[in-house]
């Protein structure tokens, strides 16, 4: 992170909304002469390039009024700075906002003074994006280490034929002897992977079984062995007029 040297006369004021998260400001000479508290922190902040001299606080300073006087700022409109939080003497949070009325303001950016150094706070989407990239990096490293520590199963194949089990590759044995498996490292990787899987969402439940299909599956299925024929009853598909050759005999008295 670049550190800007303190300047006696500031150049052009930064454009509102400009991303200046890659720089910081610190004036050690001022810090050696004045205490850093809630009464003087704004005077120190006004020396930095983050300060917009077209703000309402600058008008109050020209009128010999404390630049953080809220009773005066609520009567004005435009860009202003307020002391949002103070933990003397280490941390001060200054918020830049646009006032459109006594009770209507829009936050533009935030700055914090940490042990005498002034920084611009990053936007929320930048923080989330940075944390996501860092998490993906660590997860990728964890899986790479896990893959490197896994024991190889099986033997190498040459010319489409597997080597006999009693002839183990000497190079593989030598490599395994040089890189033994660290049980503590393996346990740590197991904990990391277990934590990752616990944070994953649960698998969705299976779709419900159709009611019609369930009713059809519950009905008994009749087989050929279940059909009973009463004595003397005609076989299915055979009528009295079709009795074969016996029906064609003539009775002779």
N, C-alpha and C positions, 0 to 999 in steps of 0.2 A: 504494500500500500504506500502510495506516495505521500510524503509529508511536505506541505507547502511552507515556505519560509514566511514569517510574519512580514507584512508590508505596511509602511506608514500610510500610504495613500492607496486605497483600493481602486482597481480598474473598473471595468464595466460590470454592473450587477448581474448575477446569474439569472437566467430566464426562469420564471416560475415553472416547476415541473421538470427541470433539468435533472438528469440522473448524475449525481456527483458522489456516488457510493465508493468510487475508486480512489478518493483522496481524503485526507484528513488535515486538520490545522492544529498547531500548537505554538504558543508564544511563551517561551520560557522566561524571557525578561519580564513580561507582565506578571507572570505567576510568582516571580521572586519578589515583586514589589507590592502586590495586592493579594489579599485573601480571596479564595474562591468560595463564595457563599451565595445565597439566593438574592442578595441585594446587588451584587456586582457581577453575577454570572452573565447577565445580558450585555453589559458593557464589554465583557470579554468575547461574547459571541458576536458582537457587532464588528469585531476586527477580522472575522473570518470571511472567506469568499461565499459562505452560505447565506450571508445576511443580505437582504434586499433593502436598499436604502429608500425605496419608494413606499415603504410600509407605513402604517399609522404610528408604530412605535417611534420611528424617526421624527415624526412631527411632534410627538410629545417631548422628545429629547430637546428639540429646538426651542420648545416653550418652557424648558426647565422643569418638566414634570417627569416623574418616574416612568420609564417606558413600559412597565408592566402593570400600570394602574388600571385595573379592570373597570372601575367606574368611569374612566375616560374612554377606554377602548369601546365600550358598549354604545357610546354615542357617535362613533365613527363607522365608516364603511370602507371596505377594501381589504388589502392584505395586512395581516398582523401576526405577531408572534406572542405566544403565551408560555409561561412556565408550567408545564403539565405535571411534572413530578420532580421532587428534589430530595436527595439523600446526601446531605452535606457531610463532608466536603468532596465526596468521591463521584457522585452521579447526579446529573441534572438532565431532564428531558424537556426539550423545547419543541413546541408544535407550531407549525406554520399553517394558517388557515385564512380563508376569505370570508369576511363578515358582510352579510347582506342586510342585517337588521339587528336589533338588540338581542334577539333570541335565535337568530338563524345564522349558522356558520357552516362552512364546508372545509374539511381537513384536506390540506394539500400535501404535506410531507411532515416528517418528524426528524429531529436531530437530538443527539445526546452528547453530553460532555462527560467523559470518563477519565477521571484523574488528570484533568487538564487538557486532554486531547478531544477535539470535536469531530464527530462523524455524522454522516447522514444515514438514517436508518433505511434499510432496504425495503422494497415493497413486499407484500405478503406472497405474491405469486413467485417472486424470486427466491424467497426463503423456502417455500414448498418445493420448487423445482430443484434447488440445490440439495435439500435433504433427500429428495427422491433419487437423484443421481448418486449421492453418497451411499444410500441404502442399496441400490442396485450394484454398485461397485463392490461393497462388502459381501453381498450375497453371492456374486459371481466368484469372488476369491474363495469363499467358503466352499462352494461346489467344486472349484478347481482343486483345492486341497483335499477334499473328500475323494475326488476321483483319483488323485495321485496316491492316496493312502490305501485305496482298496486293493485287496489281494487278487491277483490274476487267477482266474479259474480256467482249467484246461491247459493244454500244451499247444505249442506252435504247430502249424501244419505246413508240410513241405511236399510239393508235387502232388497235392491232393490226398496224401496219406498221413494219418496221424502217427506221431511217434509213439513207441511203446511206453507204458507207464514206468517201466524200470529204467528207462534211459531218459533222464531229465536233462534239459539243456544246461550245460555247465555255466554258460554266460548268464542265464536267468538266476541260477543259484548264487553266482557271485554278486550279481546286482542286488538280490534280496538280502545277502549278507551285509553289503555295504550300506543299504538303506533299510534298516529294520523299522518295523511299525512301532510308533510311539503310542503306548496305550493311553497316556494322558491326553495327547493330541487327538486321538480318535474319540475319546470320551467328550472332549470339548466340542469337536465337530458334531457329534451326536446331539449335544445340547443345543447347538446353533440350529441344526436342521429341525429338531423337534420344536423349537420356538417358532421357526418360520412356518411349519405346517400348522401349528396351533393358531397362527394369525390368519391363515387362509380361510375363506368362507366355506361353510359346510356344503356338502353336495346336495343338490335339490332332491326331494323325495320322488320316487317313481310315480308315473301317472296312475290314476285309479283304474281298477279293473272294470270293464263294461258290465253293467247289470244284466243285460240280455245274455251275454256270454256266460256269466256266472250261473244264471238259471238253467241254461242249456247244459252246462257241465254238471249240474246237480241232478238232472233227470237220468234214471237208469236206462241203459241201452239194451234193447231186446236182441238176443241172438237166435240163431236157428235152433239151438238146443232148448230154448224156452218155449217154443211153439208146441202145444199139445193137441192131438187129434183124437176126437171121441170115436169109440167103436162104431162101425157102420157108417160113419160119415164119409162123404165123398172127399177125395183128395182135392186140394185146391186146383181149380181150373178144369175139373172133370165133371161132367153132368151125367144124368141118367141115360140120355140118348147115346152116349158114347161109352159103351161097355166093352169094346173090343170085339173079338170073334165070337164070344159067347152070346152076344145080343143078336147075332144073325142066325142061330140055330132054330129050326122049326120043330115044334113038339109033335111027335107021332104017337097016336093012340093005338 
